[in-house]
């Protein structure tokens, strides 16, 4: 079952034992009605998830150099993907082994934006592999502004405690692939979760751990969505399929089960694979040793080239069949302005996706 259907059918609140009794906190069920009424719901295939994750964290000009081309295609949008290919692509691109929790089967975000599609908020959800596990909602609300200047971070919170009092935090990273993107994102706690953490986190170290691990939960998701929006806004048409759920929903209705939600499945027509053919003879210069070249972005004006991952150098396999894909965009008159689990073993319930090599407010 898709994550969007599990959320739409979820009604149970999140009940967590605290020092002041049982705390009732907002969970995935709080968004059941919103996702059921969402006008555009996209479900990514595994190859497209890998492509979007590779685009988000590619070398070359990076996604940061294409932010003026990105627009969220609807004021309310649901995007869902299988989480394993995202984890693998992010781990390979950022060169750290742990980019998520193996128990997470699917993940998704619900975005609300203004009319331009460049400013809005996102809530992150995930579903575990266990059949009886309820879908989870991240306590952090992600705010994005693609028109923020990229030459400064603004005023940072003076302490971690301010974040639990309503201030926004952001991820400061020395990784150049991430730094520009992360300046466009701000993270704040849902008010109910912030109140719970203020009551339960007795030490500054515990508050910092909660914040860092919460940031790690959602930190690498929205760039993947931005990469998808870049593909959707180009002239290249992604293959889409609208599953016909009428027959299945009739059977579910007879069995007394709720209907499944309509959605659009989006696939990757290019960049999902590459092939090497026979060797070329007669090259004048000596070729380098065979080596792998990571996928990377190159932008020239309104043309964005995606150099697919390929082999380079001398080998018995020979030459690449194709090495680049061109994404064309309409000229624009304006330029941008200057582990997931239930608990952590401590006495505070915290959302878990594996920690990343960067942390909370600088």
Secondary structure, 3 states (H helix, E strand, C coil): CCHHHHHHCCCCCEEEEECCEEEEECCHHHHHHHHHCCCEEEEECHHHHHHHHHHHCCEECCHHHHHHHCCCCCCEEEEEEEHHHHHHHHHHHHCCCCCCCCCEEEEEEEEEECCCCCEEEEEEEEEECCCCCCCEEEEEEEEEECCCCCCCCCCCCCCHHHHHCCCCECCCCCCHHHHHHHCCEEEEECHHHHHHHHHHCCCHHHHHHHHHHHHHHHCCHHHHHHHHHHHHHCCCCCCEECCCCHHHHHHHHHCCCCCCCCCEEECCCCCCCCCECCCCCCCCCCCCECEEECCEEEEECCEEEEECCEEECECCCCCECCCEEEEECCCCCCCCCCCCCCCCCCCCCCCCCCCCCCCCCC
